[in-house]
């Protein structure tokens, strides 16, 4: 004899976006639950008010719903969730005005419309707060990555220039003036590395990774690399001159104060002695460095004239020979113009840093 088909007790509640149905059946296995033409069809074998039987019911919803119900089986009941197509509050569950006898409100989950709106706003606020926290977390991660990258860059440059500074200092105390003449051969590789890496500094300023102005960064990068790679690097006659020692020594002295200052700034540390040195030591060293570079250019002019390197002849009909020394003379003028621009920039930085503190004191 076939089991009698019965209707289970069903309890319902709603939110603006969802419907909740609780079917009072225990020990349910493989229920058939579907939505077709806005009608929920339920059929399952389980233990209900009439014992162990096949229970089924059909509900035609008041307004359109999405045809993908989600259900969860527990030992005592079947919980069904249905999504409304339009987020709104329903005055009842079914299209028919008279409530079916097996259907009743689920007072455990029941909320009136105003309470449901408050719950909806709370959930939306929670979602926005979560998104905001995730966004802030990602921004903070990017900031930490940027600080780590800048810290490592400044650390590598500091170590490189410190090595050159110590190397030249020790060799001077041991060899005296004799150390001047083979400075290039002793530390050129490290200087090449540090100056090529300095390209990163100009790129950082250009793309906004650092707040440094682009023009002073490019002027210093171009000026030093012109001296290193062209004036000294291409002419063996220049590599044995004493001026190389003074150019390299002054560059290194400036950088062993500048790079650790930037390095500590990345981790929000302010060492007052180092800060003072960073904003003060350039005052004598930058003009001296510029003077040493100018001397190297002046000494290289007769060498370039003699060798004819980088000189060229203009095409017919002019056929004029243009010596590279002509460009070196132009560079000498640009060298002191660049000194003025950088000196003015550094002076403004120093006055901004220490001038504000004096104003605060008064």
RAPEGI-V198236 format. One record per residue. N is the residue number from 0. RES is the residue in one small letter. SS is DSSP state (~ for helix, > for strand, _ for the rest). BURIAL is # if it has 24 or more other ideal C-beta (glycine too) atoms within 12 Angstrom, else .. D_CENTER is the distance of its C-alpha to the mean C-alpha in whole Angstrom. Layout:
BEGIN
N | RES | SS | BURIAL | D_CENTER
N | RES | SS | BURIAL | D_CENTER
END
This chain:
BEGIN
0 | x | _ | . | 73
1 | x | _ | . | 69
2 | x | _ | . | 67
3 | x | _ | . | 67
4 | x | > | . | 65
5 | x | > | # | 63
6 | x | _ | # | 61
7 | x | _ | # | 58
8 | x | _ | # | 57
9 | x | > | # | 54
10 | x | > | # | 52
11 | x | > | # | 49
12 | x | > | # | 47
13 | x | > | # | 44
14 | x | _ | # | 41
15 | x | _ | # | 40
16 | x | _ | # | 38
17 | x | > | # | 40
18 | x | > | # | 43
19 | x | > | # | 44
20 | x | > | # | 48
21 | x | > | # | 49
22 | x | > | # | 52
23 | x | _ | # | 54
24 | x | _ | # | 55
25 | x | > | . | 55
26 | x | > | . | 55
27 | x | > | # | 53
28 | x | > | . | 53
29 | x | > | . | 51
30 | x | > | # | 52
31 | x | > | . | 52
32 | x | > | # | 49
33 | x | > | . | 49
34 | x | > | # | 48
35 | x | > | . | 50
36 | x | _ | . | 51
37 | x | _ | # | 50
38 | x | > | . | 52
39 | x | > | # | 51
40 | x | > | . | 53
41 | x | > | # | 53
42 | x | > | # | 56
43 | x | > | # | 56
44 | x | > | # | 58
45 | x | > | # | 58
46 | x | > | # | 59
47 | x | > | # | 60
48 | x | _ | . | 62
49 | x | _ | . | 65
50 | x | > | . | 64
51 | x | > | . | 63
52 | x | > | # | 63
53 | x | > | # | 61
54 | x | > | # | 59
55 | x | > | # | 58
56 | x | > | # | 57
57 | x | > | # | 56
58 | x | > | # | 54
59 | x | > | . | 54
60 | x | > | # | 51
61 | x | _ | # | 51
62 | x | _ | # | 48
63 | x | _ | . | 46
64 | x | > | # | 44
65 | x | _ | . | 42
66 | x | _ | . | 44
67 | x | _ | . | 42
68 | x | _ | # | 43
69 | x | > | . | 41
70 | x | > | # | 43
71 | x | > | . | 43
72 | x | > | . | 46
73 | x | _ | . | 47
74 | x | _ | . | 51
75 | x | _ | . | 52
76 | x | _ | # | 51
77 | x | > | # | 49
78 | x | > | # | 46
79 | x | > | # | 45
80 | x | > | # | 42
81 | x | > | # | 42
82 | x | > | # | 40
83 | x | > | # | 41
84 | x | _ | . | 40
85 | x | _ | . | 40
86 | x | _ | . | 39
87 | x | _ | . | 42
88 | x | _ | # | 44
89 | x | _ | # | 48
90 | x | _ | . | 51
91 | x | _ | . | 52
92 | x | _ | # | 51
93 | x | > | # | 54
94 | x | _ | . | 55
95 | x | _ | . | 59
96 | x | _ | . | 59
97 | x | _ | . | 61
98 | x | _ | . | 59
99 | x | _ | . | 60
100 | x | _ | . | 62
101 | x | _ | # | 60
102 | x | > | # | 57
103 | x | > | . | 56
104 | x | > | . | 53
105 | x | _ | # | 50
106 | x | _ | . | 50
107 | x | _ | . | 48
108 | x | _ | . | 45
109 | x | _ | . | 47
110 | x | _ | . | 45
111 | x | _ | . | 47
112 | x | ~ | . | 45
113 | x | ~ | . | 43
114 | x | ~ | . | 42
115 | x | ~ | # | 41
116 | x | ~ | . | 39
117 | x | ~ | . | 38
118 | x | ~ | . | 36
119 | x | ~ | . | 35
120 | x | ~ | . | 33
121 | x | ~ | . | 32
122 | x | ~ | . | 30
123 | x | ~ | . | 28
124 | x | ~ | . | 27
125 | x | ~ | . | 26
126 | x | ~ | . | 24
127 | x | ~ | . | 22
128 | x | ~ | . | 22
129 | x | ~ | . | 21
130 | x | ~ | . | 18
131 | x | ~ | . | 17
132 | x | ~ | . | 16
133 | x | ~ | . | 15
134 | x | ~ | . | 12
135 | x | ~ | . | 12
136 | x | ~ | . | 11
137 | x | ~ | . | 9
138 | x | ~ | . | 7
139 | x | ~ | . | 8
140 | x | ~ | . | 7
141 | x | ~ | . | 3
142 | x | ~ | . | 5
143 | x | ~ | . | 8
144 | x | ~ | . | 6
145 | x | ~ | . | 6
146 | x | ~ | # | 9
147 | x | ~ | . | 10
148 | x | ~ | . | 10
149 | x | ~ | # | 12
150 | x | ~ | # | 14
151 | x | ~ | . | 15
152 | x | ~ | # | 15
153 | x | ~ | # | 18
154 | x | ~ | . | 19
155 | x | ~ | # | 21
156 | x | ~ | # | 22
157 | x | ~ | # | 24
158 | x | ~ | # | 25
159 | x | ~ | # | 26
160 | x | ~ | # | 28
161 | x | ~ | # | 29
162 | x | ~ | # | 31
163 | x | ~ | # | 32
164 | x | ~ | # | 34
165 | x | ~ | . | 35
166 | x | ~ | # | 37
167 | x | ~ | # | 38
168 | x | ~ | . | 40
169 | x | ~ | . | 41
170 | x | ~ | # | 43
171 | x | ~ | # | 44
172 | x | ~ | . | 46
173 | x | ~ | . | 47
174 | x | ~ | . | 48
175 | x | ~ | . | 49
176 | x | ~ | . | 49
177 | x | ~ | . | 49
178 | x | ~ | # | 45
179 | x | ~ | # | 44
180 | x | ~ | . | 46
181 | x | ~ | . | 44
182 | x | ~ | # | 40
183 | x | ~ | # | 39
184 | x | ~ | . | 40
185 | x | ~ | # | 39
186 | x | ~ | # | 35
187 | x | ~ | # | 34
188 | x | ~ | . | 32
189 | x | ~ | # | 30
190 | x | ~ | # | 30
191 | x | ~ | . | 29
192 | x | ~ | . | 26
193 | x | ~ | # | 25
194 | x | ~ | # | 25
195 | x | ~ | . | 24
196 | x | ~ | # | 21
197 | x | _ | # | 21
198 | x | ~ | . | 20
199 | x | ~ | # | 16
200 | x | ~ | # | 17
201 | x | ~ | # | 18
202 | x | ~ | . | 15
203 | x | ~ | # | 12
204 | x | ~ | # | 15
205 | x | ~ | . | 16
206 | x | ~ | . | 12
207 | x | _ | . | 11
208 | x | _ | . | 9
209 | x | _ | # | 12
210 | x | _ | . | 15
211 | x | _ | # | 17
212 | x | _ | . | 20
213 | x | ~ | . | 20
214 | x | ~ | . | 24
215 | x | ~ | # | 24
216 | x | ~ | # | 22
217 | x | ~ | # | 23
218 | x | ~ | # | 27
219 | x | ~ | # | 26
220 | x | ~ | # | 25
221 | x | ~ | # | 28
222 | x | ~ | # | 30
223 | x | ~ | # | 30
224 | x | ~ | # | 29
225 | x | ~ | # | 32
226 | x | ~ | # | 34
227 | x | ~ | # | 33
228 | x | ~ | . | 33
229 | x | ~ | # | 36
230 | x | ~ | # | 38
231 | x | ~ | # | 38
232 | x | _ | # | 37
233 | x | _ | . | 39
234 | x | _ | # | 43
235 | x | ~ | . | 44
236 | x | ~ | . | 47
237 | x | ~ | # | 44
238 | x | ~ | # | 42
239 | x | _ | . | 45
240 | x | _ | # | 45
241 | x | _ | # | 45
242 | x | ~ | # | 42
243 | x | ~ | # | 40
244 | x | ~ | # | 40
245 | x | ~ | # | 39
246 | x | ~ | # | 36
247 | x | ~ | # | 35
248 | x | ~ | # | 36
249 | x | ~ | # | 34
250 | x | ~ | # | 31
251 | x | ~ | # | 31
252 | x | ~ | # | 32
253 | x | ~ | # | 29
254 | x | ~ | # | 26
255 | x | ~ | # | 27
256 | x | ~ | # | 27
257 | x | ~ | # | 24
258 | x | ~ | # | 21
259 | x | ~ | # | 22
260 | x | ~ | # | 22
261 | x | ~ | # | 18
262 | x | ~ | # | 18
263 | x | ~ | # | 19
264 | x | ~ | # | 17
265 | x | ~ | # | 14
266 | x | _ | . | 16
267 | x | _ | . | 17
268 | x | _ | . | 21
269 | x | _ | . | 23
270 | x | _ | . | 26
271 | x | ~ | . | 29
272 | x | ~ | . | 31
273 | x | ~ | . | 28
274 | x | ~ | # | 27
275 | x | ~ | . | 30
276 | x | ~ | # | 30
277 | x | ~ | # | 27
278 | x | ~ | # | 28
279 | x | ~ | # | 32
280 | x | _ | # | 33
281 | x | ~ | # | 32
282 | x | ~ | . | 35
283 | x | ~ | . | 37
284 | x | ~ | # | 35
285 | x | ~ | # | 33
286 | x | ~ | . | 37
287 | x | ~ | . | 38
288 | x | ~ | # | 35
289 | x | ~ | # | 36
290 | x | ~ | . | 40
291 | x | ~ | # | 40
292 | x | ~ | # | 38
293 | x | ~ | # | 40
294 | x | ~ | # | 43
295 | x | ~ | # | 41
296 | x | ~ | # | 41
297 | x | ~ | # | 45
298 | x | ~ | # | 46
299 | x | ~ | # | 45
300 | x | ~ | # | 46
301 | x | ~ | . | 50
302 | x | ~ | # | 48
303 | x | ~ | # | 47
304 | x | ~ | . | 50
305 | x | ~ | . | 52
306 | x | ~ | . | 50
307 | x | _ | . | 49
308 | x | _ | # | 45
309 | x | _ | . | 43
310 | x | _ | . | 46
311 | x | > | . | 47
312 | x | > | . | 50
313 | x | _ | . | 50
314 | x | _ | . | 51
315 | x | _ | . | 55
316 | x | _ | . | 56
317 | x | _ | . | 54
318 | x | _ | . | 54
319 | x | _ | . | 53
320 | x | > | . | 52
321 | x | > | . | 48
322 | x | _ | # | 48
323 | x | ~ | # | 44
324 | x | ~ | # | 45
325 | x | ~ | . | 45
326 | x | ~ | . | 42
327 | x | ~ | # | 41
328 | x | ~ | . | 43
329 | x | ~ | . | 41
330 | x | ~ | # | 38
331 | x | ~ | # | 40
332 | x | ~ | . | 40
333 | x | ~ | . | 36
334 | x | ~ | # | 36
335 | x | ~ | . | 37
336 | x | ~ | . | 36
337 | x | ~ | # | 32
338 | x | ~ | # | 33
339 | x | ~ | . | 34
340 | x | ~ | # | 31
341 | x | ~ | # | 29
342 | x | ~ | # | 32
343 | x | ~ | . | 31
344 | x | ~ | # | 28
345 | x | ~ | # | 28
346 | x | ~ | . | 31
347 | x | ~ | . | 29
348 | x | ~ | # | 26
349 | x | ~ | # | 29
350 | x | ~ | . | 31
351 | x | ~ | . | 28
352 | x | ~ | . | 27
353 | x | ~ | . | 31
354 | x | ~ | . | 32
355 | x | ~ | . | 31
356 | x | ~ | . | 32
357 | x | ~ | . | 35
358 | x | ~ | . | 35
359 | x | ~ | . | 34
360 | x | ~ | . | 37
361 | x | _ | . | 40
END
